[in-house]
Amino acid sequence: MPRLVAPDPRFRISFVAAMAEFAAADEFFGDTLARELTLYGDDWRTDRGFARYVAALEDEAREEGARPAGFVPATWYWYVDGETFLGRIQVRHRLTAFLRDFGGHIGYGVRPAARRRGHARAMLRDVLPYARALGLDEVLVTCDVDNTPSRKVIEGCGGVLEDVRGGKLRYWVSAGCIRGGV
């Protein structure tokens, strides 16, 4: 059964295959995947190098951790089924002016080969208690105005549309634990 886990080196082969799928589909999570490929792509080839990448992700979550200039602390979760990497979701611990307008607290992606199976909705639903544990009563989640699948995911998790800014739909989602029919 699919579940959220902390990034873990044991998923290296499946993770690398998923990142290749995203790159082939020209999907780079804004510039996140392009940045990761530049900084860590060579590391992904070996178990030891991939473990360094996972440690860097863990470091980004700490207030004093290393991360790109202007980035806020953020925690990554991977969505896996057995040893298969299905997607990833990030919870940004606070908002900057840019994130308030365009990025939000949460960003997610499901690998192309695993789409249209409800994984994105499950990931968003399942990460909300983690956001709540960070002290976030509600989270801002955005998507492009023409991204109907993502809009449906957010609305399916109780997202309430606030407005549209710069081509982004901006939704607020309660970070209270939601279960059941969502």
C-alpha positions as CSV (number, residue, x, y, z in Angstrom):
1,M,0.0,0.0,0.0
2,P,1.4,3.4,-0.9
3,R,2.7,5.6,1.9
4,L,4.6,8.7,2.7
5,V,8.2,8.2,3.9
6,A,11.2,10.3,4.6
7,P,13.7,10.3,1.7
8,D,15.8,7.2,2.0
9,P,18.7,5.9,0.0
10,R,17.1,2.5,-0.5
11,F,14.8,4.0,-3.1
12,R,17.7,5.3,-5.3
13,I,17.1,3.2,-8.4
14,S,13.3,3.9,-8.5
15,F,13.9,7.6,-7.7
16,V,16.4,8.1,-10.5
17,A,14.1,6.4,-12.9
18,A,11.2,8.7,-11.9
19,M,13.4,11.8,-12.2
20,A,14.3,10.6,-15.8
21,E,10.5,10.3,-16.5
22,F,10.0,13.9,-15.2
23,A,12.9,15.2,-17.3
24,A,11.7,13.4,-20.4
25,A,8.3,15.0,-19.9
26,D,10.0,18.4,-19.5
27,E,8.6,18.7,-16.0
28,F,11.1,20.2,-13.6
29,F,9.0,21.4,-10.5
30,G,9.8,25.0,-11.5
31,D,13.5,24.7,-11.5
32,T,13.9,22.2,-8.6
33,L,14.8,19.2,-10.7
34,A,17.1,21.2,-12.9
35,R,18.9,22.4,-9.8
36,E,19.1,18.9,-8.3
37,L,20.4,17.5,-11.5
38,T,23.2,20.1,-11.6
39,L,24.1,19.7,-7.9
40,Y,23.5,16.0,-7.3
41,G,22.9,14.3,-10.7
42,D,26.3,12.6,-10.7
43,D,25.8,11.6,-7.0
44,W,22.6,9.8,-7.9
45,R,24.7,7.2,-9.8
46,T,26.1,5.6,-6.7
47,D,24.7,4.4,-3.4
48,R,27.1,6.6,-1.4
49,G,26.5,9.6,-3.6
50,F,22.8,9.2,-3.3
51,A,23.0,9.0,0.5
52,R,24.8,12.4,0.4
53,Y,21.8,13.8,-1.6
54,V,19.3,12.4,0.9
55,A,21.4,13.9,3.8
56,A,21.2,17.3,1.9
57,L,17.4,17.0,1.8
58,E,17.3,16.4,5.5
59,D,19.6,19.4,6.1
60,E,17.2,21.6,4.1
61,A,14.5,21.0,6.7
62,R,16.5,22.4,9.6
63,E,16.3,26.1,10.4
64,E,20.1,26.3,10.4
65,G,20.4,23.9,7.4
66,A,22.1,24.6,4.1
67,R,19.8,25.5,1.2
68,P,19.8,27.8,-1.7
69,A,19.7,31.6,-1.0
70,G,16.2,32.8,-0.4
71,F,14.8,29.3,0.3
72,V,12.9,28.6,3.5
73,P,13.3,25.4,5.6
74,A,11.3,22.7,3.9
75,T,10.6,19.0,4.5
76,W,10.4,16.5,1.7
77,Y,8.4,13.3,1.8
78,W,8.5,10.5,-0.8
79,Y,5.4,8.5,-1.7
80,V,6.3,4.9,-2.2
81,D,4.7,1.5,-2.8
82,G,7.1,-1.2,-1.5
83,E,10.4,-0.2,-3.1
84,T,8.8,1.8,-5.9
85,F,9.1,5.6,-5.8
86,L,5.7,7.1,-7.0
87,G,6.1,10.8,-6.2
88,R,7.3,13.4,-3.8
89,I,5.8,16.3,-1.8
90,Q,7.4,19.2,0.0
91,V,6.1,21.2,2.9
92,R,7.7,24.6,3.2
93,H,7.8,25.7,6.8
94,R,6.8,29.3,6.1
95,L,6.1,31.6,3.2
96,T,8.2,34.3,1.6
97,A,6.6,37.0,-0.6
98,F,7.2,34.8,-3.7
99,L,5.8,31.7,-2.1
100,R,2.7,33.6,-0.9
101,D,2.0,34.6,-4.5
102,F,3.2,31.6,-6.5
103,G,4.6,28.6,-4.7
104,G,2.6,28.1,-1.5
105,H,3.5,25.9,1.4
106,I,3.2,22.6,-0.5
107,G,4.5,21.4,-3.9
108,Y,4.1,17.9,-5.2
109,G,4.6,15.7,-8.2
110,V,3.7,12.2,-9.2
111,R,5.9,10.4,-11.7
112,P,4.3,10.3,-15.1
113,A,4.0,6.4,-15.2
114,A,2.0,6.5,-11.9
115,R,-0.5,9.2,-12.7
116,R,-4.3,9.1,-12.7
117,R,-4.5,6.6,-9.8
118,G,-5.2,9.0,-7.0
119,H,-1.7,9.3,-5.7
120,A,-1.5,13.1,-5.7
121,R,-4.7,13.4,-3.6
122,A,-3.5,10.8,-1.2
123,M,-0.1,12.5,-0.9
124,L,-1.6,15.9,-0.2
125,R,-4.1,14.4,2.3
126,D,-1.4,12.4,4.1
127,V,1.0,15.3,4.4
128,L,-1.4,17.6,6.1
129,P,-0.9,16.2,9.6
130,Y,2.9,16.8,9.1
131,A,2.1,20.4,8.2
132,R,0.0,20.7,11.3
133,A,2.8,19.4,13.4
134,L,4.9,22.3,12.1
135,G,2.3,24.7,13.5
136,L,0.5,25.4,10.2
137,D,-3.2,25.4,10.8
138,E,-3.8,25.9,7.1
139,V,-1.5,25.7,4.1
140,L,-1.4,27.6,0.8
141,V,-1.3,25.3,-2.2
142,T,-1.1,26.7,-5.7
143,C,-1.4,25.4,-9.3
144,D,-1.3,26.8,-12.8
145,V,-4.8,28.0,-13.9
146,D,-4.7,25.4,-16.7
147,N,-3.7,22.4,-14.5
148,T,-7.1,20.8,-14.1
149,P,-5.8,17.6,-12.5
150,S,-3.9,19.5,-9.8
151,R,-6.9,21.8,-9.2
152,K,-9.1,18.8,-8.7
153,V,-6.6,17.3,-6.2
154,I,-6.5,20.5,-4.2
155,E,-10.3,21.0,-4.2
156,G,-10.7,17.3,-3.3
157,C,-8.6,17.9,-0.2
158,G,-10.9,20.8,0.8
159,G,-9.0,23.6,-0.8
160,V,-10.8,26.9,-0.8
161,L,-9.9,29.2,-3.7
162,E,-8.7,32.6,-2.5
163,D,-7.7,34.2,-5.8
164,V,-5.7,34.0,-9.0
165,R,-2.3,35.7,-9.2
166,G,0.1,35.6,-12.1
167,G,-1.5,32.6,-13.7
168,K,-1.7,30.6,-10.4
169,L,-4.8,29.5,-8.6
170,R,-4.2,30.0,-4.8
171,Y,-6.0,27.7,-2.4
172,W,-6.0,27.4,1.3
173,V,-6.3,23.9,2.8
174,S,-7.0,23.1,6.4
175,A,-4.0,21.2,7.9
176,G,-6.3,19.4,10.3
177,C,-6.1,15.7,9.7
178,I,-8.7,14.7,7.1
179,R,-9.6,11.1,6.4
180,G,-12.3,9.1,4.8
181,G,-13.8,10.1,1.5
182,V,-11.1,12.6,0.5
